[in-house]
Amino acid sequence: MIEKYIEILKSIGTHFHFSADASLAIAEGLAFVSLLALSVLLTFGARLFIKKTVYKIIKKSSSKYDDLLIDSKILLRFCLLIPAILIKHFGTDCLPDFHLTLNGFLYLFRIYEVIIYTLVLDALVNTGADFYNTFNGSKAKAKPIKSLVQVLKIILYIICVLLVIAILLGKDIKTIVIGLGTLSAVLMLVFQSPILGFVGTIQMMSNDMLRIGDWIVMGNADGNVLEINLTTVKVQNWDNTITTIPTSTMVTNQFTNWRGMSESDGRQIKRSINIDINTIKFCTPEMIEKYKKYSLIAPYLEAREKEILEYNEANRIDTSQIINGRQQTNLGIFRAYLREYINHNPNINHDMTMIVRQLQPTEYGVPIQIYVFSNKKAWVDYENIQSDIFDHIMAAVPMFDLKIYQRSSSNTNKA
């Protein structure tokens, strides 16, 4: 069929009074271009068929495992082999008289075929890893295979590069491997930074450690990631200065990535104030009556007083001494007040953890910690919310007959 097509094209060239050589070149060139166009059309047609038909069938299936074929795009990558297969089988028929040109195209399509097969195998490895991770229970968690997948991919792409080099040089792959082995020491010395950066980049991307736009803190770097190169990571700091970090350092050293906070529903507020231990005491009836005038705490005090009274009466406790039985302290009431204050604060995300807790006493007093999440994550808004909360807390402390511990100055005034 291809021979007849070439003959028709040659007759058309002869009809327009082209020379025999020109007619032959035009005819075989058009035949080869037609084969390329057909292969491209078949590729797009196959991909369209898979997306519109096969994917719909897979999505309607009750099994969740066949969905992995969609996620990995392995079927779409198989379609990319169509041009290489057609050129390999029919290229000689299209260019029977131009062996050098045909060999050049065959070299290119052999390289193309190696690359596509590598991408297909890469997708197959991803599919296998995803299939393994779908197992219920602790199997996938107890024996993760992510590191094995990374090693397989590195080996896969090394083989791909070696095959491409072998095709370009017209050598056997064994010769290439032996030659690279001889030069390995020199290559490691000359390309040490790029190799370490390449390995570091693979590790970061595979483990999703870093993305463009992430806010990170590492040493002097404190800002958003602008660029991730083979050897460096560029960070734009909060003051618009640029810090450059070696890519390999990002893997070997510790850094903080604030992406989790950015993607969450709130930003953590975790701060303490220290209460002077000497001001903590049991509450007298007069103190309780005074605290009941504070609207946020009044319902709590009513319920708490009733509970304590019933307990002491049921156990016939002599309450003439304030230490006997159950009693309230001004610090306990203050903590209850802070809980109510946080619960009524519109700038706090009430669907996330909210804790007001007492920490281990120190020489600086008793720390009372606020652990909540603001519903605004922008830096300026977050700092304003946090400051407003602690402005109120520090002003409210004396209202409960407490004092914030403040270290006295050792300086003395001299007359």
C-alpha positions in Angstrom: 0.0 0.0 0.0 2.8 2.4 0.9 4.6 1.5 -2.4 1.4 2.4 -4.4 1.1 5.7 -2.5 4.7 6.6 -3.3 4.2 5.7 -7.0 1.1 8.0 -7.1 3.2 10.8 -5.6 6.0 10.2 -8.1 3.6 10.3 -11.0 2.2 13.7 -9.7 5.8 15.0 -9.6 6.4 13.8 -13.1 3.2 15.4 -14.2 4.5 18.8 -13.0 7.8 18.1 -14.9 10.0 17.5 -11.8 13.1 15.5 -12.4 13.1 11.8 -11.5 15.3 12.4 -8.5 13.2 15.3 -7.3 10.0 13.4 -7.8 11.4 10.5 -5.8 12.6 12.7 -3.0 9.3 14.6 -2.8 7.3 11.3 -3.0 9.2 9.5 -0.3 9.4 12.6 1.9 5.6 13.2 1.7 5.0 9.5 2.5 7.2 9.8 5.6 5.5 13.0 6.7 2.1 11.3 6.1 3.2 8.4 8.3 4.3 10.9 11.0 0.9 12.7 10.8 -1.0 9.4 10.9 1.0 8.3 14.0 0.2 11.7 15.7 -3.5 11.4 14.9 -3.6 7.9 16.1 -1.9 8.9 19.3 -4.3 11.7 20.0 -7.3 9.5 19.0 -6.2 6.7 21.4 -5.7 9.2 24.3 -9.1 10.7 23.6 -10.7 7.3 23.5 -9.1 6.4 26.8 -10.2 9.6 28.5 -13.7 9.6 27.2 -14.5 5.9 27.3 -12.1 3.8 29.3 -11.8 6.3 32.1 -15.6 6.5 32.4 -15.8 2.7 32.6 -13.1 2.7 35.3 -14.8 5.4 37.4 -18.1 3.6 37.3 -16.5 0.4 38.5 -17.0 -0.6 42.1 -13.4 -1.5 42.5 -11.1 1.1 43.9 -7.9 -0.5 42.5 -8.6 0.2 38.8 -8.7 3.9 39.7 -5.0 3.7 40.2 -4.7 3.4 36.4 -6.2 6.9 36.1 -4.0 8.4 38.8 -0.8 7.1 37.4 -1.7 7.9 33.7 0.0 4.7 32.6 -2.6 4.1 29.8 -2.0 7.6 28.4 1.7 7.0 28.4 1.4 3.8 26.5 -0.3 5.7 23.7 2.8 7.7 23.2 4.5 4.6 21.9 2.4 4.6 18.8 4.7 6.9 16.7 7.8 4.9 17.6 6.1 1.6 16.7 4.8 2.9 13.3 8.1 4.5 12.3 10.0 1.3 13.3 7.8 -0.9 11.2 6.9 1.3 8.2 9.7 3.9 8.1 11.8 1.7 5.7 8.8 1.4 3.3 8.4 5.2 3.2 12.1 6.0 2.7 13.6 3.0 0.8 16.1 5.1 -1.2 17.3 7.5 1.5 19.0 5.2 4.0 21.0 7.9 5.8 18.0 10.1 6.4 16.0 7.0 7.5 18.8 6.0 9.9 18.8 9.5 11.4 15.1 9.4 12.1 15.3 5.8 13.4 18.0 7.0 15.9 15.8 9.8 17.1 12.8 7.5 17.5 14.8 4.9 19.3 15.7 7.5 21.8 12.1 8.6 22.0 11.0 5.0 22.5 13.5 4.5 25.4 12.2 7.7 27.1 8.6 6.7 26.7 9.3 3.2 28.0 11.0 4.8 31.0 8.0 7.0 31.7 5.7 3.9 31.4 7.8 2.0 33.8 7.9 5.0 36.1 4.1 5.1 36.1 4.0 1.3 36.7 6.2 1.7 39.8 3.9 4.5 41.0 0.9 2.2 40.4 2.5 -0.6 42.3 3.4 1.7 45.2 -0.1 3.1 45.4 -1.6 -0.4 45.2 0.6 -1.4 48.2 -0.5 1.6 50.2 -4.2 0.8 49.7 -3.9 -2.2 52.0 -5.9 -1.8 55.1 -4.3 -2.3 58.5 -0.8 -1.7 59.6 1.0 -3.6 56.8 1.7 -0.5 54.6 2.6 1.6 57.7 4.8 -1.0 59.3 6.7 -1.8 56.2 6.7 1.4 54.0 8.2 0.9 50.5 8.7 4.6 49.6 12.5 4.4 49.9 12.5 1.3 47.7 10.4 3.1 45.1 12.9 6.0 45.1 15.8 3.6 44.6 14.0 1.8 41.7 13.3 5.1 40.0 16.9 6.3 40.3 18.1 3.0 38.8 15.4 3.3 36.1 16.4 6.8 35.0 20.1 5.9 35.1 19.5 3.0 32.7 17.5 5.3 30.5 20.4 7.8 30.3 22.9 5.1 29.6 20.7 3.7 26.8 20.3 7.1 25.2 24.1 7.7 25.4 24.7 4.2 23.9 22.3 5.0 21.0 23.9 8.4 20.3 27.4 7.0 20.3 26.5 3.8 18.5 28.1 1.7 21.2 27.0 -1.2 23.3 25.7 -0.3 26.7 28.4 -2.5 28.3 31.1 -0.3 26.8 29.4 2.8 28.1 29.1 1.3 31.6 32.8 0.3 31.7 33.8 3.8 30.4 31.7 5.5 33.1 33.2 3.3 35.7 36.7 4.4 34.8 35.7 8.1 34.9 33.5 7.8 38.0 36.1 9.2 40.4 36.7 12.2 38.2 33.0 12.7 37.6 32.3 12.6 41.4 35.1 15.2 42.0 34.1 17.6 39.3 30.3 17.2 39.6 30.1 16.7 43.4 27.8 19.7 44.1 25.4 18.9 41.2 25.3 15.3 42.1 24.5 16.0 45.8 22.0 18.7 44.7 20.3 16.2 42.3 20.0 13.5 44.9 18.8 16.1 47.4 16.2 17.4 45.0 14.9 13.9 44.3 14.6 13.3 48.1 12.8 16.6 48.7 10.4 16.1 45.9 9.7 12.4 46.6 9.1 13.2 50.3 7.2 16.4 49.5 9.5 18.3 51.9 9.6 21.5 49.9 7.5 23.3 47.3 7.7 26.6 45.5 5.9 29.2 47.7 6.5 27.3 51.0 7.4 29.5 54.0 10.5 28.0 55.6 12.9 29.0 58.5 16.5 27.7 58.3 19.4 29.6 59.8 19.2 33.2 58.4 16.6 32.2 55.9 13.0 33.1 56.9 10.6 33.5 54.1 9.0 32.0 51.0 10.8 29.6 48.6 11.2 31.3 45.2 13.1 28.7 43.3 14.4 25.1 43.7 17.4 24.5 41.4 19.8 21.5 41.0 22.3 23.0 43.5 20.5 25.8 45.3 17.2 26.8 46.9 16.4 30.5 46.8 14.4 32.0 49.7 12.9 35.5 49.8 13.0 36.6 53.4 10.4 38.7 55.2 12.5 41.8 54.6 12.7 41.0 50.8 16.4 40.0 51.0 17.3 36.8 49.1 19.0 33.9 50.9 20.6 31.0 48.8 20.8 27.6 50.5 22.6 24.5 49.0 20.0 22.0 48.0 21.9 19.1 49.7 21.8 21.1 53.0 18.0 21.1 53.0 18.2 17.3 53.3 21.0 16.9 55.8 20.1 19.8 58.1 16.9 20.7 60.0 14.5 23.4 58.7 11.0 24.4 59.6 8.3 24.4 56.9 5.2 26.4 57.7 3.1 24.8 54.9 1.1 22.8 57.4 0.1 25.9 59.2 -0.8 27.7 56.0 -3.0 24.8 54.8 -4.7 24.3 58.2 -7.7 26.1 59.6 -5.8 28.2 62.1 -2.5 29.4 63.4 -1.2 28.4 66.8 -1.1 30.7 69.7 1.0 29.2 72.5 2.1 31.7 75.1 2.2 31.9 78.9 2.1 34.4 81.7 3.7 33.8 85.2 1.5 34.3 88.2 3.2 35.3 91.5 2.8 32.3 93.8 2.5 34.6 96.9 -0.9 36.0 95.5 -2.6 32.6 95.1 -5.1 31.9 97.9 -8.5 30.4 98.8 -11.4 32.6 98.0 -13.4 34.1 100.8 -17.2 34.7 100.4 -16.5 38.4 99.8 -14.1 37.5 97.0 -16.7 35.1 95.4 -19.3 37.8 95.5 -17.0 40.2 93.8 -16.1 37.8 91.1 -19.8 37.1 90.4 -20.1 40.6 89.1 -17.9 39.6 86.1 -20.5 38.5 83.5 -18.3 35.9 81.8 -17.6 34.0 85.0 -20.9 34.4 86.9 -22.7 31.3 85.5 -19.6 29.2 86.3 -19.3 30.5 89.8 -23.0 29.8 90.5 -22.7 26.2 89.4 -19.4 25.6 91.1 -20.6 27.1 94.4 -23.6 24.8 94.4 -21.5 21.7 93.6 -19.0 22.5 96.4 -21.8 23.3 98.9 -23.5 20.0 98.2 -20.3 18.0 98.5 -19.2 19.6 101.8 -22.7 19.1 103.3 -22.9 15.5 102.2 -19.6 14.8 103.8 -20.3 16.8 106.9 -17.2 18.9 106.5 -16.4 21.7 109.0 -16.0 24.7 106.7 -15.2 27.1 109.6 -11.6 26.5 108.6 -11.2 27.5 104.9 -8.7 24.7 104.2 -11.3 22.0 105.0 -13.3 20.4 102.3 -13.5 21.7 98.8 -12.9 25.4 98.2 -12.2 27.6 95.2 -9.0 29.5 94.6 -8.6 32.8 92.9 -6.2 31.1 90.4 -8.7 28.4 89.6 -11.4 31.0 89.0 -9.0 33.0 86.9 -8.3 30.0 84.7 -12.1 29.4 84.3 -12.4 33.1 83.3 -9.7 32.7 80.7 -11.5 29.6 79.2 -14.8 31.6 78.9 -12.9 34.6 77.4 -11.3 32.4 74.8 -14.7 30.7 74.0 -16.3 34.1 73.4 -13.4 35.5 71.3 -14.5 35.7 67.6 -10.9 35.6 66.4 -10.3 32.1 67.7 -11.1 29.0 65.7 -13.4 27.1 68.1 -13.3 23.9 66.0 -9.6 23.4 66.9 -7.8 22.7 70.2 -8.4 25.3 73.0 -6.6 24.8 76.3 -5.9 27.0 79.3 -3.5 25.1 81.5 -1.2 25.4 84.5 2.4 24.4 83.9 5.1 23.3 86.3 5.8 26.1 88.8 9.3 27.7 88.6 11.3 30.3 90.4 9.4 32.8 88.2 6.0 31.8 89.5 3.2 29.6 88.1 2.9 29.7 84.3 -0.6 29.8 82.9 -0.5 28.9 79.2 -3.0 29.8 76.5 -3.0 27.1 73.7 -5.4 28.1 70.9 -5.6 28.7 67.2 -6.4 32.0 65.6 -8.8 31.9 62.6 -6.6 34.4 60.7 -3.2 33.2 59.6 -1.8 36.3 58.0 1.2 37.5 60.0 -0.1 41.0 60.8 -3.6 39.8 61.7 -2.1 36.9 63.8 0.2 39.1 65.8 -2.7 41.6 66.5 -5.0 38.9 67.7 -2.3 37.4 70.0 -1.4 40.8 71.4 -5.1 41.7 72.0 -5.6 38.5 73.9 -2.7 39.0 76.2 -3.4 42.7 76.6 -6.7 41.7 78.1 -5.3 38.9 80.2 -2.6 41.1 81.8 -5.1 43.8 82.6 -7.5 41.2 84.0 -5.0 39.5 86.4 -5.4 42.1 89.2 -9.2 41.8 89.1 -8.8 38.3 90.6 -6.4 39.5 93.4 -3.4 38.0 91.5 -0.2 39.5 90.4 2.0 38.8 87.4 5.5 37.8 88.5 8.0 40.6 87.5 11.6 40.3 88.4 12.7 43.2 90.6 15.5 45.4 89.4 18.8 44.8 91.1 19.7 48.4 90.6 19.4 50.7 93.6 19.1 54.4 93.5 21.9 56.3 95.1 21.3 59.6 96.8 
